[in-house]
Amino acid sequence: MNSGSLAKHQFLNFFQSAALVLLLAGLMSYIAAVIAGEVLAWVAFAAVLILFFSNPVIAPQFILRMYDARPIGFNDAPQLHQLLDAIAQRAG
């Protein structure tokens, strides 16, 4: 995939995600407004937007910490490392 089509693809993915998140934020704000009033509606809207924009930074670290993940060294799984080396060489 060349850089032009990759950039277009990334932009369209971001635009689609942003549209869905704005729709979700609107729905959450409406529900919050019906239940608790206008102040909670704005809080819900802001919370959804904050979570959307912090997701790429926070989510991977949170998931890894949740499962107590750690790097796998060569001594832990030598066959896995050999397989990854072979795949990397094939891919160039």
PAGUNU-396279 format. One record per atom (N, C-alpha, C): residue number from 1; residue in one letter; atom name; x, y, z. Coordinates in Angstrom, 3 decimals, padded with zeros to 6 digits. Atoms other than C-alpha are relative to their C-alpha. Layout:
N
+-----+------+------+----------+----------+----------+
|  nr | rest | atom |        x |        y |        z |
+-----+------+------+----------+----------+----------+
| NUM |    A |   CA |        X |        Y |        Z |
...
+-----+------+------+----------+----------+----------+
//
This chain:
92
+-----+------+------+----------+----------+----------+
|  nr | rest | atom |        x |        y |        z |
+-----+------+------+----------+----------+----------+
|   1 |    M |    N |  000.854 | -001.164 |  000.000 |
|   1 |    M |   CA |  000.000 |  000.000 |  000.000 |
|   1 |    M |    C |  000.904 |  001.232 |  000.000 |
|   2 |    N |    N | -000.854 | -001.183 |  000.057 |
|   2 |    N |   CA |  001.547 |  003.305 | -001.005 |
|   2 |    N |    C | -000.432 |  001.018 |  001.067 |
|   3 |    S |    N |  000.243 | -000.946 | -001.099 |
|   3 |    S |   CA |  001.719 |  006.265 |  001.352 |
|   3 |    S |    C | -001.256 |  000.832 | -000.209 |
|   4 |    G |    N |  001.207 | -000.790 |  000.265 |
|   4 |    G |   CA | -001.081 |  008.185 | -000.380 |
|   4 |    G |    C | -001.270 | -000.746 |  000.364 |
|   5 |    S |    N |  001.203 |  000.776 | -000.321 |
|   5 |    S |   CA | -003.639 |  005.410 | -000.107 |
|   5 |    S |    C | -000.039 | -000.364 |  001.488 |
|   6 |    L |    N | -000.045 |  000.274 | -001.429 |
|   6 |    L |   CA | -002.468 |  004.585 |  003.413 |
|   6 |    L |    C | -000.510 |  001.203 |  000.791 |
|   7 |    A |    N |  000.453 | -001.214 | -000.690 |
|   7 |    A |   CA | -002.997 |  008.198 |  004.524 |
|   7 |    A |    C | -001.508 |  000.185 | -000.172 |
|   8 |    K |    N |  001.444 | -000.121 |  000.250 |
|   8 |    K |   CA | -006.445 |  008.234 |  002.898 |
|   8 |    K |    C | -000.766 | -001.015 |  000.841 |
|   9 |    H |    N |  000.633 |  001.055 | -000.782 |
|   9 |    H |   CA | -007.335 |  004.941 |  004.577 |
|   9 |    H |    C | -000.016 |  000.364 |  001.485 |
|  10 |    Q |    N | -000.068 | -000.389 | -001.413 |
|  10 |    Q |   CA | -006.173 |  006.199 |  007.989 |
|  10 |    Q |    C | -000.956 |  001.140 |  000.298 |
|  11 |    F |    N |  000.919 | -001.126 | -000.197 |
|  11 |    F |   CA | -008.142 |  009.435 |  007.567 |
|  11 |    F |    C | -001.443 | -000.486 |  000.029 |
|  12 |    L |    N |  001.369 |  000.516 |  000.033 |
|  12 |    L |   CA | -011.308 |  007.545 |  006.627 |
|  12 |    L |    C | -000.320 | -000.819 |  001.250 |
|  13 |    N |    N |  000.208 |  000.747 | -001.246 |
|  13 |    N |   CA | -010.872 |  005.203 |  009.594 |
|  13 |    N |    C | -000.221 |  000.943 |  001.173 |
|  14 |    F |    N |  000.155 | -000.961 | -001.087 |
|  14 |    F |   CA | -010.425 |  008.155 |  011.945 |
|  14 |    F |    C | -001.340 |  000.713 | -000.100 |
|  15 |    F |    N |  001.266 | -000.701 |  000.200 |
|  15 |    F |   CA | -013.413 |  009.976 |  010.428 |
|  15 |    F |    C | -001.184 | -000.881 |  000.397 |
|  16 |    Q |    N |  001.070 |  000.921 | -000.358 |
|  16 |    Q |   CA | -015.626 |  006.905 |  010.788 |
|  16 |    Q |    C | -000.053 | -000.210 |  001.509 |
|  17 |    S |    N | -000.036 |  000.181 | -001.450 |
|  17 |    S |   CA | -014.503 |  006.332 |  014.368 |
|  17 |    S |    C | -000.509 |  001.244 |  000.723 |
|  18 |    A |    N |  000.440 | -001.252 | -000.618 |
|  18 |    A |   CA | -015.027 |  009.999 |  015.241 |
|  18 |    A |    C | -001.508 |  000.179 | -000.139 |
|  19 |    A |    N |  001.446 | -000.113 |  000.203 |
|  19 |    A |   CA | -018.524 |  009.953 |  013.737 |
|  19 |    A |    C | -000.758 | -000.931 |  000.947 |
|  20 |    L |    N |  000.653 |  000.935 | -000.910 |
|  20 |    L |   CA | -019.465 |  006.858 |  015.729 |
|  20 |    L |    C |  000.108 |  000.457 |  001.451 |
|  21 |    V |    N | -000.182 | -000.470 | -001.379 |
|  21 |    V |   CA | -018.024 |  008.319 |  018.940 |
|  21 |    V |    C | -000.876 |  001.221 |  000.266 |
|  22 |    L |    N |  000.880 | -001.152 | -000.197 |
|  22 |    L |   CA | -019.900 |  011.586 |  018.430 |
|  22 |    L |    C | -001.454 | -000.435 |  000.142 |
|  23 |    L |    N |  001.350 |  000.535 | -000.136 |
|  23 |    L |   CA | -023.093 |  009.613 |  017.936 |
|  23 |    L |    C | -000.187 | -000.616 |  001.385 |
|  24 |    L |    N |  000.048 |  000.583 | -001.336 |
|  24 |    L |   CA | -022.346 |  007.657 |  021.118 |
|  24 |    L |    C | -000.032 |  001.088 |  001.071 |
|  25 |    A |    N | -000.028 | -001.099 | -000.970 |
|  25 |    A |   CA | -021.535 |  010.869 |  022.990 |
|  25 |    A |    C | -001.355 |  000.702 |  000.054 |
|  26 |    G |    N |  001.325 | -000.620 |  000.024 |
|  26 |    G |   CA | -024.828 |  012.384 |  021.855 |
|  26 |    G |    C | -001.042 | -000.852 |  000.691 |
|  27 |    L |    N |  000.944 |  000.908 | -000.645 |
|  27 |    L |   CA | -026.771 |  009.323 |  022.947 |
|  27 |    L |    C |  000.209 | -000.015 |  001.513 |
|  28 |    M |    N | -000.293 | -000.011 | -001.439 |
|  28 |    M |   CA | -025.007 |  009.225 |  026.318 |
|  28 |    M |    C | -000.445 |  001.322 |  000.639 |
|  29 |    S |    N |  000.405 | -001.305 | -000.537 |
|  29 |    S |   CA | -025.638 |  012.954 |  026.800 |
|  29 |    S |    C | -001.510 |  000.092 |  000.131 |
|  30 |    Y |    N |  001.466 | -000.022 | -000.056 |
|  30 |    Y |   CA | -029.320 |  012.556 |  025.988 |
|  30 |    Y |    C | -000.515 | -000.817 |  001.178 |
|  31 |    I |    N |  000.426 |  000.858 | -001.111 |
|  31 |    I |   CA | -029.720 |  009.677 |  028.435 |
|  31 |    I |    C |  000.335 |  000.662 |  001.339 |
|  32 |    A |    N | -000.393 | -000.677 | -001.239 |
|  32 |    A |   CA | -027.792 |  011.594 |  031.119 |
|  32 |    A |    C | -000.893 |  001.203 |  000.272 |
|  33 |    A |    N |  000.873 | -001.168 | -000.188 |
|  33 |    A |   CA | -029.935 |  014.694 |  030.517 |
|  33 |    A |    C | -001.381 | -000.422 |  000.482 |
|  34 |    V |    N |  001.318 |  000.481 | -000.420 |
|  34 |    V |   CA | -033.149 |  012.706 |  030.885 |
|  34 |    V |    C |  000.041 | -000.468 |  001.446 |
|  35 |    I |    N | -000.083 |  000.565 | -001.350 |
|  35 |    I |   CA | -031.949 |  010.988 |  034.049 |
|  35 |    I |    C |  000.365 |  001.049 |  001.044 |
|  36 |    A |    N | -000.537 | -000.856 | -001.065 |
|  36 |    A |   CA | -030.014 |  013.696 |  035.881 |
|  36 |    A |    C |  000.111 |  001.476 | -000.349 |
|  37 |    G |    N | -000.044 | -001.416 |  000.326 |
|  37 |    G |   CA | -030.134 |  016.979 |  034.004 |
|  37 |    G |    C |  001.143 |  000.379 | -000.922 |
|  38 |    E |    N | -000.926 | -000.519 |  001.008 |
|  38 |    E |   CA | -028.011 |  019.162 |  031.773 |
|  38 |    E |    C |  001.466 | -000.102 |  000.418 |
|  39 |    V |    N | -001.397 |  000.032 | -000.459 |
|  39 |    V |   CA | -024.853 |  019.219 |  033.903 |
|  39 |    V |    C |  000.602 | -001.385 | -000.236 |
|  40 |    L |    N | -000.502 |  001.351 |  000.213 |
|  40 |    L |   CA | -024.460 |  015.432 |  033.836 |
|  40 |    L |    C |  000.087 | -000.325 | -001.493 |
|  41 |    A |    N | -000.064 |  000.217 |  001.446 |
|  41 |    A |   CA | -025.180 |  015.494 |  030.101 |
|  41 |    A |    C |  001.326 |  000.517 | -000.561 |
|  42 |    W |    N | -001.286 | -000.544 |  000.477 |
|  42 |    W |   CA | -022.150 |  017.722 |  029.508 |
|  42 |    W |    C |  001.173 | -000.821 |  000.537 |
|  43 |    V |    N | -001.046 |  000.849 | -000.575 |
|  43 |    V |   CA | -020.046 |  015.570 |  031.841 |
|  43 |    V |    C |  000.123 | -001.293 | -000.799 |
|  44 |    A |    N | -000.014 |  001.237 |  000.789 |
|  44 |    A |   CA | -021.023 |  012.429 |  029.909 |
|  44 |    A |    C |  000.593 |  000.244 | -001.374 |
|  45 |    F |    N | -000.531 | -000.342 |  001.327 |
|  45 |    F |   CA | -020.269 |  014.122 |  026.583 |
|  45 |    F |    C |  001.515 |  000.186 |  000.059 |
|  46 |    A |    N | -001.440 | -000.236 | -000.146 |
|  46 |    A |   CA | -016.847 |  015.281 |  027.778 |
|  46 |    A |    C |  000.736 | -001.297 |  000.318 |
|  47 |    A |    N | -000.651 |  001.260 | -000.356 |
|  47 |    A |   CA | -016.048 |  011.862 |  029.281 |
|  47 |    A |    C |  000.175 | -000.895 | -001.222 |
|  48 |    V |    N | -000.105 |  000.824 |  001.208 |
|  48 |    V |   CA | -016.778 |  010.075 |  026.008 |
|  48 |    V |    C |  001.095 |  000.541 | -000.914 |
|  49 |    L |    N | -001.030 | -000.585 |  000.864 |
|  49 |    L |   CA | -014.591 |  012.510 |  024.052 |
|  49 |    L |    C |  001.401 | -000.194 |  000.571 |
|  50 |    I |    N | -001.309 |  000.200 | -000.631 |
|  50 |    I |   CA | -011.731 |  012.276 |  026.549 |
|  50 |    I |    C |  000.455 | -001.445 | -000.167 |
|  51 |    L |    N | -000.353 |  001.410 |  000.174 |
|  51 |    L |   CA | -011.835 |  008.487 |  026.430 |
|  51 |    L |    C |  000.348 | -000.311 | -001.447 |
|  52 |    F |    N | -000.289 |  000.248 |  001.411 |
|  52 |    F |   CA | -011.879 |  008.541 |  022.620 |
|  52 |    F |    C |  001.401 |  000.466 | -000.375 |
|  53 |    F |    N | -001.299 | -000.536 |  000.390 |
|  53 |    F |   CA | -008.814 |  010.737 |  022.291 |
|  53 |    F |    C |  001.152 | -000.560 |  000.828 |
|  54 |    S |    N | -001.072 |  000.601 | -000.801 |
|  54 |    S |   CA | -006.867 |  009.044 |  025.099 |
|  54 |    S |    C |  000.126 | -001.497 | -000.246 |
|  55 |    N |    N |  000.006 |  001.439 |  000.242 |
|  55 |    N |   CA | -007.658 |  005.518 |  023.880 |
|  55 |    N |    C |  001.285 | -000.527 | -000.618 |
|  56 |    P |    N | -001.218 |  000.569 |  000.582 |
|  56 |    P |   CA | -004.598 |  005.017 |  021.623 |
|  56 |    P |    C |  001.188 | -000.009 |  000.954 |
|  57 |    V |    N | -001.123 | -000.090 | -000.924 |
|  57 |    V |   CA | -002.284 |  005.969 |  024.477 |
|  57 |    V |    C | -000.207 | -000.899 |  001.214 |
|  58 |    I |    N |  000.256 |  000.677 | -001.261 |
|  58 |    I |   CA | -003.932 |  004.416 |  027.502 |
|  58 |    I |    C | -000.362 | -001.475 | -000.187 |
|  59 |    A |    N |  000.562 |  001.346 |  000.127 |
|  59 |    A |   CA | -005.653 |  001.274 |  026.214 |
|  59 |    A |    C |  001.053 | -001.106 | -000.071 |
|  60 |    P |    N | -000.956 |  001.109 |  000.054 |
|  60 |    P |   CA | -002.632 | -000.859 |  025.217 |
|  60 |    P |    C |  000.736 | -000.222 |  001.328 |
|  61 |    Q |    N | -000.700 |  000.133 | -001.276 |
|  61 |    Q |   CA | -000.783 | -000.149 |  028.462 |
|  61 |    Q |    C | -000.926 | -000.576 |  001.066 |
|  62 |    F |    N |  000.974 |  000.490 | -000.976 |
|  62 |    F |   CA | -003.925 | -000.800 |  030.498 |
|  62 |    F |    C | -000.250 | -001.491 | -000.184 |
|  63 |    I |    N |  000.266 |  001.413 |  000.280 |
|  63 |    I |   CA | -004.619 | -004.131 |  028.792 |
|  63 |    I |    C |  001.205 | -000.853 |  000.402 |
|  64 |    L |    N | -001.193 |  000.764 | -000.361 |
|  64 |    L |   CA | -001.013 | -005.295 |  029.207 |
|  64 |    L |    C |  000.148 | -000.115 |  001.518 |
|  65 |    R |    N | -000.098 |  000.018 | -001.458 |
|  65 |    R |   CA | -001.028 | -004.352 |  032.889 |
|  65 |    R |    C | -001.093 | -000.880 |  000.612 |
|  66 |    M |    N |  001.105 |  000.782 | -000.513 |
|  66 |    M |   CA | -004.406 | -006.015 |  033.411 |
|  66 |    M |    C |  000.302 | -001.505 | -000.044 |
|  67 |    Y |    N | -000.339 |  001.414 |  000.130 |
|  67 |    Y |   CA | -003.082 | -009.369 |  032.184 |
|  67 |    Y |    C |  001.397 | -000.326 |  000.522 |
|  68 |    D |    N | -001.345 |  000.180 | -000.536 |
|  68 |    D |   CA |  000.304 | -008.917 |  033.890 |
|  68 |    D |    C |  000.951 | -000.515 | -001.081 |
|  69 |    A |    N | -000.818 |  000.416 |  001.140 |
|  69 |    A |   CA |  001.974 | -009.243 |  030.483 |
|  69 |    A |    C |  001.440 |  000.468 |  000.185 |
|  70 |    R |    N | -001.424 | -000.355 | -000.049 |
|  70 |    R |   CA |  005.740 | -009.167 |  030.117 |
|  70 |    R |    C |  000.635 | -000.439 | -001.311 |
|  71 |    P |    N | -000.685 |  000.416 |  001.228 |
|  71 |    P |   CA |  008.184 | -009.431 |  027.211 |
|  71 |    P |    C |  000.486 | -001.446 |  000.112 |
|  72 |    I |    N | -000.476 |  001.386 |  000.042 |
|  72 |    I |   CA |  009.110 | -012.952 |  026.157 |
|  72 |    I |    C |  001.427 |  000.014 | -000.522 |
|  73 |    G |    N | -001.406 |  000.048 |  000.394 |
|  73 |    G |   CA |  012.875 | -013.402 |  026.078 |
|  73 |    G |    C |  000.306 | -001.235 | -000.832 |
|  74 |    F |    N | -000.409 |  001.131 |  000.837 |
|  74 |    F |   CA |  014.761 | -015.763 |  023.805 |
|  74 |    F |    C |  000.060 | -001.289 |  000.805 |
|  75 |    N |    N | -000.105 |  001.200 | -000.837 |
|  75 |    N |   CA |  015.391 | -018.184 |  026.681 |
|  75 |    N |    C | -001.370 | -000.546 |  000.404 |
|  76 |    D |    N |  001.342 |  000.440 | -000.360 |
|  76 |    D |   CA |  011.655 | -018.301 |  027.470 |
|  76 |    D |    C | -000.661 | -000.800 | -001.125 |
|  77 |    A |    N |  000.653 |  000.655 |  001.140 |
|  77 |    A |   CA |  010.561 | -019.332 |  023.956 |
|  77 |    A |    C |  000.910 |  000.072 | -001.227 |
|  78 |    P |    N | -000.937 | -000.079 |  001.129 |
|  78 |    P |   CA |  013.454 | -020.008 |  021.543 |
|  78 |    P |    C | -000.642 | -000.347 | -001.348 |
|  79 |    Q |    N |  000.647 |  000.355 |  001.265 |
|  79 |    Q |   CA |  011.232 | -021.669 |  018.928 |
|  79 |    Q |    C | -000.840 |  001.151 | -000.531 |
|  80 |    L |    N |  000.795 | -001.155 |  000.409 |
|  80 |    L |   CA |  008.947 | -018.649 |  018.861 |
|  80 |    L |    C |  000.881 |  001.072 | -000.627 |
|  81 |    H |    N | -000.917 | -001.006 |  000.531 |
|  81 |    H |   CA |  011.888 | -016.297 |  018.310 |
|  81 |    H |    C |  000.575 | -000.438 | -001.347 |
|  82 |    Q |    N | -000.496 |  000.501 |  001.284 |
|  82 |    Q |   CA |  013.260 | -018.516 |  015.524 |
|  82 |    Q |    C | -001.064 |  000.142 | -001.080 |
|  83 |    L |    N |  001.096 | -000.145 |  000.945 |
|  83 |    L |   CA |  009.856 | -018.530 |  013.845 |
|  83 |    L |    C | -000.185 |  001.454 | -000.404 |
|  84 |    L |    N |  000.146 | -001.428 |  000.306 |
|  84 |    L |   CA |  009.561 | -014.728 |  014.094 |
|  84 |    L |    C |  001.143 |  000.512 | -000.856 |
|  85 |    D |    N | -001.154 | -000.370 |  000.834 |
|  85 |    D |   CA |  013.080 | -014.323 |  012.660 |
|  85 |    D |    C | -000.193 | -000.464 | -001.429 |
|  86 |    A |    N |  000.225 |  000.533 |  001.348 |
|  86 |    A |   CA |  012.168 | -016.546 |  009.706 |
|  86 |    A |    C | -001.076 |  000.799 | -000.723 |
|  87 |    I |    N |  001.073 | -000.804 |  000.618 |
|  87 |    I |   CA |  008.964 | -014.606 |  009.051 |
|  87 |    I |    C |  000.515 |  001.377 | -000.364 |
|  88 |    A |    N | -000.545 | -001.329 |  000.281 |
|  88 |    A |   CA |  010.816 | -011.286 |  009.283 |
|  88 |    A |    C |  000.930 | -000.027 | -001.197 |
|  89 |    Q |    N | -000.910 |  000.119 |  001.153 |
|  89 |    Q |   CA |  013.461 | -012.482 |  006.800 |
|  89 |    Q |    C | -000.797 | -000.156 | -001.285 |
|  90 |    R |    N |  000.851 |  000.160 |  001.193 |
|  90 |    R |   CA |  010.759 | -013.600 |  004.339 |
|  90 |    R |    C | -000.660 |  001.300 | -000.393 |
|  91 |    A |    N |  000.681 | -001.270 |  000.281 |
|  91 |    A |   CA |  009.000 | -010.263 |  004.659 |
|  91 |    A |    C |  000.962 |  001.087 | -000.439 |
|  92 |    G |    N | -000.995 | -001.000 |  000.405 |
|  92 |    G |   CA |  012.250 | -008.392 |  004.073 |
|  92 |    G |    C |  000.118 |  001.088 |  001.020 |
+-----+------+------+----------+----------+----------+
//
